[in-house]
Amino acid sequence: MEEESGEELGLDRSTPKDFHFYHMDLYDSEDRLHLFPEENTRMRKVVQAEMANESRGAGDGKAQRDLQEEVDELVHLYGLEDDHELGDEFVDENIPRTGVSEYPPYMMKRRDPAREQRDWRLSGEAAEAEDLGFGGWGSAGQCQDLREAYRYTHGRASEEYECYVIPEEEDEEEAADVFCVTCKTPIRAFQKVFDEHKEHEVIPLNEALESAKDEIHKNMYKLEKQIIEMENFANHLEEVFITVEENFGKQEQNFESHYNEILETLAQKYEEKIQALGEKKKEKLEALYGQLVSCGENLDTCKELMETIEEMCHEEKVDFIKDAVAMADRLGKFLKTKTDVEISAQPEFEDQTLDFSDVEQLMGSINTIPATGSSVRVCWSLYSDDTVESYQLSYRPVQDSSPGTDQAEFTVTVKETYCSVTNLVPNTQYEFWVTAHNRAGPSPSSERAVYMTAPSPPIIKTKEIRSCEEAVLICWESGNLNPVDSYTVELTQAESPEASGVTESVVGIPTCESVVQLQPGRSYIIYVRALNMGGPSVRSEPATVHTIGSYFRLNKDTCHPWLTISEDGLTAVRSERRTPARELSPSDTHFTRCVAVMGNLIPVRGHHYWEVEVDEHLDYRVGVAFADVRKQEDLGANCLSWCMRHTFASSRHKYEFLHNRTTPDIRITVPPKKIGILLDYEHSKLSFFNVDLSQHLYTFSCQLHEFVHPCFSLEKPGCLKVHNGISMPKHVTFY
Amino acid sequence: MALKQISSNKCFGGLQKVFEHDSVELNCKMKFAVYLPPKAETGKCPALYWLSEQNFISKSGYHQSASEHGLVVIAPDTSPRGCNIKGEDESWDFGTGAGFYVDATEDPWKTNYRMYSYVTEELPQLINANFPVDPQRMSIFGHSMGGHGALICALKNPGKYKSVSAFAPICNPVLCPWGKKAFSGYLGTDQSKWKAYDATHLVKSYPGSQLDILIDQGKDDQFLLDGQLLPDNFIAACTEKKIPVVFRLQEGYDHSYYFIATFITDHIRHHAKYLNA
C-alpha cells in the first residue's frame, strides 16, 4: 500500500524538476512504517500547522531542534565521517518542507504527510545530491547504517516524544458521546465547548442514533418496495426475451421465403424480357432482309433495263425507235413505282426496363396482410424443378381432444407459391399441407405445417378504469374463448397521437388487468392486444384516461341492498321506501348494517383528492376504510375506518369525525354542501374540507399500512354524488 | 415615530425583536415584539398580529411555523403601562394588563386606555412604515382577552383582516363577570356601548366579507367552566348568520401556554392559507 501511495504521490503531483522520483521498494516496508511513527506525528503536526497557516514558530523551531538533536544523536553514535554534511542535509530538509503548500491535498490526510515527508526527505536528498540521483545515498553500506540509526532513534524517540503526541490519534477510550447536528458528526461533549462546534446545535448521541435509525427504517420500506418492483420487472423482462426470440424466428422464416419468391419472380421476368427482345430482333432482321431482297430485285431490274437500253442503242434506227418507245414506257412505269429507300427497321432497340410494379405489389402485399385473427398467409416452395400447373392448399383446425369428430377440411387452389387464407377462427391452431398438380396428377402432400391464428382483440372494461395522477389501473375481458399467452397494453398521449407517434407498450401481462405508471396532468389513449403464438391481435377499442385528480367508481358489489348506484357509478341513492327491518345475513362483500357503499380507488400510494356533494339536511357518513373492513359494522365504529358524520336533528347540525368509535368535539357553523376529501398516504393523513368556503374542517392522522377505499353511507333516505378527477385546490395543499 | 430596539435574538433563521416607542393613542411608552422570518430579508411578508401577554414570544413556540410560512408576527402589549392612573394595578383583570382592546370613554381611563385604536390603527401604520410587511395582507389572532380582541377587531373591520382565529377567547364579555367589570369601568353603565365591543353581538350585525374563524378551546379550562368565555353563544350567533367557524373543544387541555403551544401550528397554517394565497 505504501508503495502504491508512494508511487501515486510521485505520479500525481507535478513533480518539481529537481526532485527525482525513485522506487521506495529499496527500503523494507516494515522498516518504513516503524521508522518514524513518532516522527510521523511530529512532522504531521508541523505540517498541519503550516497548512493552517499558523506560524507556530515555536513548534517549527522545536521540530527543527528535535531533528537537530536526533541528528546529533546519530552523529554521535555512529561517528559518521560525513556526519556534518548529513546533519546539514537533514537540517536543510526543513527548508524544502515549506514547500508543503504546493501539495495541499495530500497534506490533509493523516498518513500521507509522513510519507510525503519521507519522499521529500529522500528526494530532497537526491536533489541535494544532484546528479547522484538514486545513488544519492552513497554506498549501500551507508544506507544500511542509516537504517540502523533510525531504528535506534526510534527506540529513543518513543520515550522522548510520547508526551508530544497530541490526542488527535484515535483514542478508543474517549468515544464520542454527543452529536453535532450542524456538522453532522459525533463529537465529544467537551468539544462542544470550544472549537468550531461552539455555536452549533448538539443533541445526545442516543437521540441522533434514534433519528438515524428512523431515517434508515423509512428508507428500508422504500427499498423493499423497490426490490419487489425490480423483481417483477425482471420477470417481465424474461418473458419479453422469449417473445423477442420467437418473433425473430418467425420474421426470419417469413423474410427468407419472401425473398426467394421475389428472386424467382425477377428471374421469370428476365426470361420473358429476353425472349421478347429476341423476337424483336428477329422481326427487325426479317424486315430488313425483306427490304434487302426487294432492293436486290429492284437492282436487278434496273440493271436489266440498263443492259437492254445499251443494247438498244446499238440497234438500227427503226428497231431503236420501236424499242425506245416501249422502253420509255417501261422506264416510266418502273420509275413511277416508288422505291422505298426508307429503312424499315431501326437498328436501335428500346431500353428494356423490368416492370417492378408487380414485384412491389408482391412485397407490399406480403406486409399489408397482418396476421389477424381470421386470416393466415401461408407460403411454400417447390423442392425440385418439376413443372407445376397449380397448387392445392388444404387446411383444418387442430383439435387436441375428441379424435372422433373430424374437423372440416378446406381446400384452396392457387398458382402462386403463397396463399392468404381467410375466414378462420381466431386464437385457433390450424394445420396446412400442400400438394402440387400437373397433367400427370397430384404430388404427395407436403409436411403438415401448423399455424396459429392471432387472437381476437380484448375488450377494455371502461367502466372499471381507476386512475390517479400517477397511474391507471385497467382491466379487460380476454375476448377469446381459449387462453392466450399474454397481453400487451399500448398507450399514446392524447394531445398528439399521430404527431409524436410514440406509443408506450407494456408487454408480457399475464392477467386481464394492469397498473401502468403515467405522468400527471395528461390525457392518454389506451389499447390492449392479446398475444399468442400466431402473433398479436389487432388493437382493442381505445379507452381514454385523464391523469387529473383521482378517478374511481362506486363498487356495486359492496353496496348495501337499500342503496342504488347510478349507471355512471358516481351517485348513491337511498330511496324512501319502507323496508322491513329484517336482519340481513352478514356478508364479506356487501355492507349489511351500515347503508354504505365503497368506491374502488386505485391501489397506488401518494395522494388522492375527491369531492362529495351532499344535501344540507342529509344524514351521512363519508370517509375511507380498508377493503377488509367488517361490513356488519358502521363506518367509523372500528379501527379500520375513518369518517366524517353529519346528523341533522331538531334544526341542528351535528358533526362528528369518527374512528374507533371516538370523535373530537367539533362544532361547525356553516354546513358544507360539498366536502373535499384528501387522502395522503405519504403523511398518513385524511383531511376534510368545505369546498365552497375553502375551509379546513378536520384532519385524521391514520396509519395506512394497506390501501384504503373511499366509503359513503346514507343514514336516511337521500342521495349523495361523488365528483372525481379534480386536481387538488390550492387551499388543500397547505394540509 | 422613533423606534427603539430593546432586544434581538435569532430564531429559526429569522429574528425575534422587541421594540419600544412612544404611543400617540396611549400617551405612554409601549413595547411590542416583532418576529421577522428569513423570507423578510428579501421581500415583503404578510403580517400576523397576536394579542395576549408578552409571554407568547417565548412560551408558545410559534417561531418555526412562522418561519416556514414566511409570516411576520407582531405581538403588542395587552394594555398601556406606567400611566400612573389610580387603581390601575389593583386587580389583574382590570387596568394594567387588561385593556380589553376598547377605546375607553370614562375617566380616568379615556386618555390612555385606547387599545382598540392602537391595535387597529396606530400599530399597523407603524409596522407598515418600519418593517418589510405587505400592508394589504394582515391577519389577527389571540388568546383569552386577546382572543376577544382579535374577534372584535376583525368583526368591526370587515375586509381589513384576511383571517382571524383565537385560543379560548372571551366570546361574550357583556354577559360574563370579566367583561362586565371591564366595560363598566372603561365604558360606563350604558350597555349599548358595551355591545360595540362584544363579538357575539357584533356577529349578529356583521354584514361583510367572508371570514373563516378557527377557535380552539381547552375542555379543562377553568375559565370556561366558570362561565367567563361563553363560546356557545358565539357559535350559535355564527350559525345563525352563517359565519364559518370551526370550533374545537380539546379534551384535557386548559387555559395555559401549553395549550397554545400544542395548537399554534394549526392556527398559523390557517392564517398562512389566506395570507399566502
Interface residues (C-beta under 8 A of the other chain):
Chain A: H653 P664 D665 I666 R667 I668 T669 V670 N690 L693 S694 Q695 H696 L697 Y698 K730 H731 F734 Y735
Chain B: Q210 D212 K219 I235 C238 T239 K242 I243 P244 V245 V246 F247 R248 L249 Q250 E251 R269 H270 A272 K273 A277
